Amino acid sequence: MAPRPWRPMLASATKCCTADDAVVAAAAAQGTEGGLSRYRASRSEFSRRLASFRKLSSMTNSPASGGTPVAGDGNKDGGDGGGGGEVVGPLQLYSFSFSELRGITHDFSSSYLLGEGGFGAVHKGFVDSGMRPGLLPQPVAVKQLDIAGLQGHREWLAEVIFLGQFRHPHLVKLLGYCCEDEERLLVYEFMPRGSLENHLFKRISATLPWGTRIKIAIGAAKGLAFLHGASTPVIYRDFKASNILLDSEFTAKLSDFGLAKMGPEGSETHVTTRVMGTHGYAAPEYVMTGHLNIKSDVYSFGVVLLELLTGRRALERVRSAKNSNGAGAEQVVKIVDWSRPYLVGGSSRRLRCIMDQRLAGHYSVKGARAVAQLAVQCTSPQPRDRPRMAAVVDALEKLVGLKDMAVAVGLWPANAPVAGRNAISAKIRAEVRGGGAVSRRRSASAKLP
């Protein structure tokens, strides 16, 4: 069926265009039938579809005003779990021209390139009150849509809609946007520490201490709890390590809301949508059926917990043992399947087999065991068995400050080499299988609950 004709008009800050007199901005965020997800705009359509965004500048070129808190009481998801956030109502954003953003990024110079993703390239810039009255001097990240890339106008609009209304300490702050001809850009606060992915998996970066990992997990959990606790829940849908950004104090903030969707309302248990997201993080029932609810985000959070524990990616390519021809087949291993045998039962001795070797035993034994069991619950095959994010926040906050380091209680060899992810794994696995650990280590681990 051919897409319906578009007629741009200014309906409101969150309902910025219509099709056959039916508002589709909400459908854009939800990806429902007849919404923006039905087709990808051509280059010529970009300049027509959201002409009304130019009119939004009169509403958005002012600092955000006070909003209405979203969080309720402490017993609800988004209360104590995701408190501190608010919905600021109409879009409180600055509208920038393309020439302004090109200027602050030095014509999108490669020297200012921060990274690239499915949406497009991200460059660093700097803004101040000279550009807009009341705009605080600060570095920013400017994300430019690649029209030929994996994402498009629908994802750009979803980010404007969601981040333009939500404010929370653990959501990255969207300062403004550019909608000029075919150009689509977003301007965010700058996150100096980059993404969690870089700190966990790039070997050039220093190892994240255990306490910092717990802090990041709590911050990311609070961000999700806030989204899930809104009057109409918001499903993030693309929770992963690369979308968790860190400020100078390693405070975690969720970014990239291009795939976010409004959750089910009333008696509905899920929304049905095309399957999108990232392999390894997406919940199995969503991949199989397209049914999506807030528990799909909980599964993705559990995968990130496993990455924080092990230092391994959600999906890893490994080569099997060589066959008679001297060649080994390559296969993809999911961290959820690979780690589960070591997590079931809550054994600290088995858990150390898969702990990130770069921690060198400097992790809380009780804390690691609790995180492992929480990850098992979050990645349960059955959505109903997964906890709500408010409960996850409460569980993680109890682990702050634990001092029972594995290397101190004898559960980790004090002279184990730090370099190499599998430096002691073979020895430990042999001990676990055969019970051949030295008596001192056995007696120490026996004291662990």
C-alpha positions in Angstrom: 0.0 0.0 0.0 1.4 3.4 -1.0 2.2 5.7 1.9 -0.4 8.4 2.6 0.4 11.9 1.6 1.9 14.2 4.2 0.6 17.7 5.1 2.9 19.4 7.6 1.3 21.7 10.1 2.0 23.0 13.6 -0.3 21.0 15.9 1.7 21.2 19.1 5.2 20.7 20.2 4.8 17.0 20.4 2.4 16.5 17.5 4.1 18.3 14.7 2.7 16.8 11.6 -0.4 15.0 10.3 -1.5 12.6 7.6 -5.0 12.7 6.4 -5.9 14.8 9.5 -4.6 12.1 11.8 -1.7 12.9 14.1 1.3 10.7 13.4 4.0 12.1 15.7 3.0 9.6 18.4 3.0 6.8 15.8 6.5 7.9 14.9 7.6 7.3 18.5 5.7 4.0 18.7 6.5 2.6 15.2 2.8 1.6 14.7 1.1 0.9 11.4 0.7 4.1 9.5 3.4 5.9 11.4 6.8 7.1 10.3 8.2 3.6 10.5 6.2 2.5 7.4 8.7 3.9 4.9 11.9 5.7 4.7 11.7 9.2 3.3 13.6 10.1 0.1 16.0 13.0 0.2 13.4 15.3 -1.4 10.8 14.4 1.1 13.0 15.4 4.0 12.6 19.1 3.2 8.8 18.8 3.1 7.8 16.3 5.8 8.6 18.5 8.9 8.5 22.0 7.6 6.6 22.8 10.8 9.7 22.2 12.8 11.0 25.6 11.6 8.0 27.1 13.3 8.9 25.5 16.6 11.8 27.8 17.0 9.6 30.5 18.5 8.6 27.9 21.2 12.0 26.3 21.7 14.6 29.1 21.8 14.3 29.6 25.5 15.7 27.7 28.5 13.6 24.8 29.8 11.0 25.9 32.2 10.0 24.0 35.3 8.1 20.8 34.7 5.9 18.3 36.4 7.7 15.5 38.2 7.0 12.1 36.7 8.1 9.9 39.6 5.4 8.9 42.1 5.8 7.4 45.5 8.7 5.2 46.4 6.8 2.0 45.9 6.3 2.5 42.2 8.8 2.0 39.4 10.1 5.5 38.7 9.8 6.5 42.4 12.8 5.8 44.5 14.1 3.8 41.6 14.1 6.5 39.0 13.3 9.6 41.0 14.7 13.0 40.3 13.3 13.3 36.7 10.5 15.3 35.2 8.5 15.9 32.1 8.9 19.5 31.0 5.8 19.5 28.8 6.2 21.2 25.4 9.6 20.8 23.7 12.1 22.9 25.6 14.9 22.9 23.0 17.0 25.4 21.0 16.6 25.5 17.3 20.0 25.9 15.5 20.8 26.6 11.9 23.0 24.2 9.9 25.5 27.0 9.4 25.8 27.5 13.2 26.5 23.8 13.8 28.9 23.7 11.0 30.7 26.6 12.5 31.1 25.2 16.0 32.4 21.9 14.7 34.8 23.6 12.3 32.9 22.3 9.2 32.5 18.9 10.8 36.3 18.4 10.9 37.7 15.0 11.5 39.8 16.5 14.3 36.5 17.1 16.2 35.1 13.6 15.4 33.9 11.8 18.6 32.5 8.7 16.9 30.2 7.2 14.3 27.1 5.0 14.6 24.0 3.9 12.7 22.6 7.4 13.0 25.7 9.1 11.6 28.8 11.0 12.8 29.1 12.8 16.1 31.4 15.8 16.4 32.4 18.0 19.3 31.6 21.7 19.4 31.1 24.5 21.9 28.1 26.8 22.5 27.5 29.9 24.6 25.0 32.7 25.1 26.3 34.4 22.0 24.4 31.8 20.0 21.2 31.9 22.1 20.4 34.1 25.1 20.5 32.1 28.2 22.5 29.3 26.7 25.3 28.4 29.1 28.9 28.1 27.8 29.6 24.4 27.4 31.0 21.8 25.1 28.4 19.8 23.1 28.1 16.7 21.0 26.6 17.3 17.5 25.1 14.2 15.9 24.4 14.5 12.2 22.0 12.2 10.4 23.6 10.2 7.6 20.7 10.1 5.0 22.3 6.9 3.5 22.8 5.3 7.0 21.0 2.7 9.0 18.6 5.2 10.7 16.6 8.0 9.4 14.0 10.7 10.0 11.8 8.5 12.2 14.6 7.9 14.7 15.6 11.6 14.6 12.0 12.6 15.4 11.7 10.1 18.2 14.8 11.5 19.9 13.4 15.1 19.6 10.0 14.0 21.0 11.4 11.9 24.0 14.5 13.8 25.0 12.8 17.2 24.3 10.3 16.4 27.0 12.2 14.3 29.6 14.7 15.6 32.1 16.5 13.2 34.4 20.0 13.0 35.9 20.6 9.6 34.1 19.3 10.6 30.7 21.6 12.5 28.4 20.4 16.1 27.9 19.2 17.2 24.5 19.9 20.9 24.1 18.6 21.4 20.6 18.2 20.3 17.0 18.5 21.4 13.4 15.9 20.7 10.8 16.9 22.6 7.7 16.2 21.4 4.2 17.5 17.8 4.2 19.7 18.2 7.2 18.8 16.6 10.5 21.1 17.2 13.5 20.8 16.9 17.3 22.8 18.8 19.9 23.5 17.1 23.2 25.5 17.8 26.3 29.0 16.6 26.0 29.9 13.4 27.9 33.7 13.5 28.5 34.2 9.8 29.5 32.5 8.4 26.3 30.6 5.2 26.4 30.7 2.2 28.8 31.5 0.1 25.8 34.9 1.8 25.3 35.8 1.4 28.9 34.9 -2.3 29.1 36.2 -3.6 25.7 38.9 -1.2 24.5 42.2 -2.5 25.8 43.8 0.9 25.6 41.6 2.2 28.4 42.2 1.6 32.1 40.2 -1.1 33.9 37.0 0.1 35.5 37.2 -0.5 39.3 34.5 -2.6 40.8 32.9 0.3 42.7 32.7 2.3 39.5 31.0 -0.6 37.7 28.3 -0.7 40.5 27.9 3.1 40.2 27.4 2.8 36.5 24.9 -0.1 36.8 22.9 1.9 39.4 22.8 5.0 37.2 21.7 3.1 34.1 19.1 1.3 36.1 17.7 4.6 37.5 17.4 5.9 33.9 15.4 2.9 32.8 13.2 3.0 36.0 12.4 6.6 35.2 11.3 5.7 31.7 9.2 2.8 32.8 7.6 4.8 35.6 6.1 7.5 33.4 2.4 7.8 33.2 2.6 6.0 29.9 5.7 3.8 30.1 8.5 4.4 27.6 10.3 1.3 26.3 13.9 2.2 25.5 14.4 -0.8 23.2 18.1 -0.4 22.5 19.7 -0.6 25.9 23.4 -1.6 25.5 26.9 -0.7 26.6 27.5 1.7 23.7 24.4 3.7 24.6 25.4 4.3 28.2 27.5 7.5 28.3 29.6 8.6 31.2 30.3 12.1 32.5 33.5 13.2 34.2 32.4 11.5 37.5 31.4 8.3 35.7 27.7 9.1 36.2 25.8 6.9 33.6 23.3 8.5 31.3 21.2 6.8 28.6 21.5 8.2 25.1 20.2 7.4 21.6 16.4 7.3 21.9 15.8 6.7 18.2 14.2 3.3 18.8 12.2 4.3 21.9 8.5 3.5 22.0 5.5 4.3 24.1 4.6 1.2 26.1 1.2 -0.6 26.5 -1.6 1.2 28.2 -4.5 0.1 30.2 -5.1 -3.7 30.1 -2.7 -4.2 27.3 0.3 -6.4 28.1 2.5 -5.5 25.2 2.8 -3.6 22.0 3.6 -5.3 18.7 6.2 -3.8 16.4 8.8 -4.7 13.9 11.9 -6.2 15.5 14.7 -3.7 15.9 17.6 -3.2 18.3 20.9 -5.0 18.7 21.6 -8.7 18.5 22.7 -10.2 21.9 20.8 -7.5 23.8 17.2 -8.0 22.5 14.9 -10.1 24.6 14.1 -13.5 23.0 10.3 -13.2 23.1 10.7 -9.8 21.3 12.9 -11.3 18.6 10.5 -14.3 18.1 7.1 -12.5 18.2 7.7 -8.7 18.0 5.9 -8.3 21.3 7.5 -5.6 23.3 7.0 -4.4 26.9 9.1 -2.9 29.7 10.4 -6.4 30.6 12.2 -6.4 27.3 14.4 -3.6 28.6 15.0 -5.5 31.8 16.5 -8.4 29.7 18.8 -6.0 28.0 19.9 -4.6 31.3 20.7 -8.1 32.5 23.0 -8.6 29.5 24.9 -5.4 30.4 25.2 -6.6 34.0 26.9 -9.7 32.6 29.3 -7.5 30.5 30.2 -5.6 33.7 30.9 -8.8 35.5 32.9 -10.6 32.8 34.4 -7.9 30.6 33.1 -9.8 27.6 30.7 -8.6 24.9 27.1 -9.7 24.5 28.1 -11.6 21.4 31.6 -12.9 20.7 33.0 -14.8 17.8 35.1 -17.8 18.9 36.8 -20.4 16.8 36.2 -24.1 17.7 38.9 -26.7 18.0 40.7 -27.6 14.8 39.2 -30.5 12.8 41.1 -33.1 10.8 41.7 -30.6 8.1 43.5 -28.3 10.5 40.8 -25.6 10.4 38.4 -24.5 13.1 34.9 -23.3 12.5 33.9 -19.9 13.8 30.8 -19.6 15.9 29.0 -16.8 17.7 28.5 -17.2 21.4 25.9 -15.3 23.5 27.1 -14.2 26.9 23.8 -15.2 28.4 24.2 -18.8 27.3 27.9 -19.0 28.0 27.8 -17.6 31.5 24.6 -19.3 32.8 26.3 -22.6 33.9 28.7 -20.6 36.1 25.9 -18.4 37.6 23.3 -21.0 38.6 23.6 -22.0 42.2 25.3 -18.8 43.4 28.7 -20.4 43.9 31.5 -17.8 44.4 34.1 -20.3 43.2 32.3 -21.0 39.9 31.6 -17.3 39.5 35.3 -16.4 39.6 35.9 -18.5 36.5 34.1 -15.8 34.4 34.9 -12.7 36.3 36.8 -10.0 34.4 40.4 -10.9 34.8 41.5 -7.3 34.6 39.9 -6.7 38.0 42.6 -9.1 39.4 40.3 -10.2 42.3 39.6 -6.6 43.4 35.8 -7.1 43.5 33.4 -7.7 46.3 32.6 -11.4 46.6 29.1 -10.7 48.0 28.5 -8.0 45.5 29.6 -10.0 42.5 27.4 -12.9 43.6 24.4 -10.6 44.1 25.0 -9.0 40.7 25.3 -12.4 39.1 22.0 -13.6 40.5 20.3 -10.3 39.5 21.6 -10.8 36.0 20.1 -14.4 36.0 16.7 -13.0 37.0 16.8 -10.1 34.5 17.7 -12.5 31.6 15.1 -15.1 32.5 13.5 -16.6 29.4 10.0 -15.7 30.8 9.3 -12.0 31.0 7.0 -12.4 34.0 10.0 -13.8 36.0 12.1 -10.7 35.4 12.1 -8.0 38.2 10.9 -4.4 37.6 13.6 -1.8 37.3 12.7 -0.2 40.7 13.5 -3.5 42.4 16.7 -3.7 40.4 17.8 -0.3 41.6 17.0 -1.2 45.2 19.1 -4.4 45.0 22.1 -2.7 43.4 22.1 0.2 45.9 22.6 -2.3 48.7 25.9 -3.3 47.2 27.6 0.0 47.4 30.6 0.1 49.7 31.1 -3.6 50.2 34.8 -4.4 51.2 35.0 -8.2 51.0 37.5 -8.2 48.1 38.1 -11.6 46.6 41.8 -11.3 46.6 41.7 -10.4 50.4 39.6 -13.4 51.5 41.7 -15.9 49.5 39.2 -16.6 46.7 41.6 -15.1 44.1 45.3 -16.0 43.8 47.2 -13.0 45.0 50.0 -13.5 42.5 47.7 -14.1 39.5 48.9 -12.3 36.4 46.7 -9.3 35.5 47.5 -9.2 31.8 45.4 -11.4 29.6 41.7 -12.1 29.9 42.2 -15.8 30.4 45.4 -15.7 32.4 44.2 -17.9 35.3 40.9 -19.3 33.8 42.3 -22.7 33.0 43.7 -23.2 36.4 40.6 -22.1 38.2 38.3 -24.3 36.0 40.5 -27.3 36.8 40.1 -26.5 40.5 36.3 -26.1 40.2 35.9 -29.4 38.3 38.4 -31.5 40.3 38.2 -29.9 43.7 42.0 -29.7 43.6 42.4 -26.3 45.2 44.9 -25.9 48.0 43.4 -26.3 51.5 44.0 -22.6 52.4 41.9 -21.5 49.5 39.2 -24.1 50.2 38.8 -23.1 53.8 38.6 -19.5 52.9 35.9 -20.0 50.3 34.0 -22.3 52.6 33.3 -19.3 54.9 31.5 -17.5 52.2 27.7 -17.6 52.4 
